[in-house]
Amino acid sequence: MTLRVAGLWRYPVKSLAGEPLTSVHLSEEGVPGDRIVHVRGPEGLRTSRRHHRLLGLRGSLGPDGSPLIDGRPWRSDEALAVVKAAAGDDAWLDESDEGDRFDVLPLLVATDGAVSEFGRDVRRLRPNILIAGVEGMGEVQWPGAQLHIGKAVIRIDSRRGRCPMTTVDPDTLVVDADVLRDIGRRFGGRLALNAEVLRPGDVAVGDEVTLHWPPEHFE
């Protein structure tokens, strides 16, 4: 099979909608600028798992590399106002730290075969990288494998357990609880792949991807 990069995304503000990219330099910390600001409340990290209207706000990076929220600097009163409207008057914005920047690992990889089986918008899965050319649920065999994209090497660690964020339509924000139940029934609650960068490198939409297995896989 011929595999290619079909999509790239960054989420500068955790739990907000992200921005599509055409290319990126992957570092050992994943996509630069990914999830570097988060929403907090008195209880701690506040996410769209419970405040789904956060997904109606778009995070992006400005020319200076600083996050924007719906085009407004994240430190501005205007950005905070729209976040409070979505997540509560007691919400605020803060820079992420290493302890809560990522849910599992720095990258989430989705495959077109699994997205087709899922039958819904790929944005519900919030991947950083979408790989095209995968038949059906072939990704279930990938944990332990490596993806080589140019000079970049990505290690696939495990399948991602899904949460209520998948139940939110990315355009209308309508919540359909059956989406998560469907993921549980058909995919064992897991869809897409947790991954990390073993070797940094440039990655672009359209790049060829090769799947490699470490020698111990064959022992």
N, C-alpha and C positions, 0 to 999 in steps of 0.2 A: 504494500500500500504506500502511496505517496502522501506524506503529511506536510501541511503548511500552516503557518500562522494566519488565522482568519480574523482575529480581533485582538486589541489591546486596550486595557482600561486602567485608569488611576482614580483613586478615591481620596483626594486630599483631606477631606473632613469625614471622619469615621461615621458611618450610618447615614450619610447623605448620598444622593445620587452622585455618580462619578462622571468622568469625562473620557471619551474615546480618544485613543492616540493612534498615530500612524507608525511611530517608531519610539524606541526608548533604549537607554543604556541600563541594563540590569546590573545592579550592584549586589553585594552579599546581603544587603538589607532589602532586596526586592526592587520594586519600582520606586525610583527617587520621588519624594514628595507624596508618597502614598500613606494616608491615615496619620498625618503629622499633627492634626488638630482633632480634638474630640469634644463631645458635648457632655457636660457633667451636671449633676444635681446633688443635693445633700446626701443622697444614698450612695453616690459614686458615679461611675460611668453610666450615661443615659443613652440608650440606643433605640433604633427604630423597631426593635423587637416588641417594645411596649409603646413606643411613640411613633407610629408608622408614618405620620405626616412629615417626619424628617426626610423621608424619601422623596418628597415633593420639592425639596431644596437641592440645588446643584452645587457641588464643590468643584473647583477648578484651581489651577495655578496661574497667577498673574505673571507678567513679563519678568518681575523680579524674583520669581520663585516662591512668593508668599501666597497662601491659600485665599481664595475668594469664595464667597457664598452668594449665589445668584448674582455674580459680578461685582459684589461689594467686598472690600477688604474685611477679613474675618474679625479684626479687632474693632471694627466700626460699630457705632450704635445701631446703624441700619441692619447690619448682619445679625447682631444680637437680637434685635426686635423680631426678625422673622424666625429665628431659632426659638425664641420664647413662645411665639405663637404656635409653633409646632410641637414643642416639648415641655411647655409649662413656664409660668412666670418665674419659677425658682431655678431655671436652667441657666447655665453659663458656658462659655467656651474657654478651652485651655489647650496648651500644647500637650501632645501625647508624650508619654514616657515609654521606655522599653517594656515595662510590665504590662501595659494594656494597649499597645499600638496594634498588635495583630491578635486575632482570636486563637490561631493555632501557629501557623508558619507564615513567612512573608509573602508567599504567592498562593493564589488559587488558580488552578488550571481546569478549564472545561473542555470537553470534546464535542464536536458537532453531532456525532452519533448519539451520545447520551442526551444532548439537548433536543434532538429530534424525537427520541423516545419519551422525553419529558413532555414535549408537545406544547411548550409555553415559551415566552420571551426569555432569551438568555440572560437579560438584565436581572431577572429575579434571582439568579444564582450568583451575581456579583463577582464574576471571575476577573483576574488580571490578564489572563491569556486564554484565547479560544483556539484550539487546534482543529483543523479541518482534515478530512480524509479518514476518519475513524469509523469503522463499521459498528453499528449498534452500540451495545454496552461494553465495547472492547476495553474501555478505561478501567474496568474492575480488575483487570489483570496487570495494570501498570504499577501499583505500589512496589517500590524497590528498583524500578527502572530509572533511566536517565534520558532526558530530552536534550539533544544537541542542536542548537540553533546558531549557526555561525560559530563564533568562539565561545558563546555562552553555553554553560552546562547546568541543567536544572534537574534536581533529584526529586522524584515523586515519592512522597512519604506514605500517604494514606488517603482513604476516601473521606470526604467531608460530611460530617453529620449536619443535617439542615435544621434551620430554626424558623420561627414565624415570619421572618423577613421575606421568605419566598412566597408568602400568601398575599403580598401586596402588589397590585397591578402597577407597574412603573410609570404609566401615563395617567391613569385615572385615580390611583391610590385606593381603589376599591379593594377591600379585604375579602378573600375567599379562603376560609379555613380548610376547605377540602383539598387545597393544593398540598398542604403539609401532610394531610392524611394519605393522599395519593402517593407522595414520596415514600411514606412509610410502607404502604402496601406493595408498591411495585419495585422499590429500590432499597428496601431495608433501612429507610431513613437517611441514606447517604447518596450524594450526587456531587460530582466534581472532585477535584483532587488537591489535597494539601501538598505544597512543594516548597523547596528552598533552592537558592542559587549556590551551586558549588564553584562555578567559575563565571565571573562577570563577563559581559559582552553586549554588543549592540543587537537588538532584535527589532524587526520591522514586519508589518503586515505583508504577507506574501512570501516571507522567508521559508525555505524548506526546513523541515524538522525531521531528525532521525531518532529512532527509539533504540536505546542501547541497554543491555543488561549486564550487570557486574558479573565477574566469573563465578562468584559464590551462588548465583542464581541457578547455575547448571550443575552444582555439586549434589 
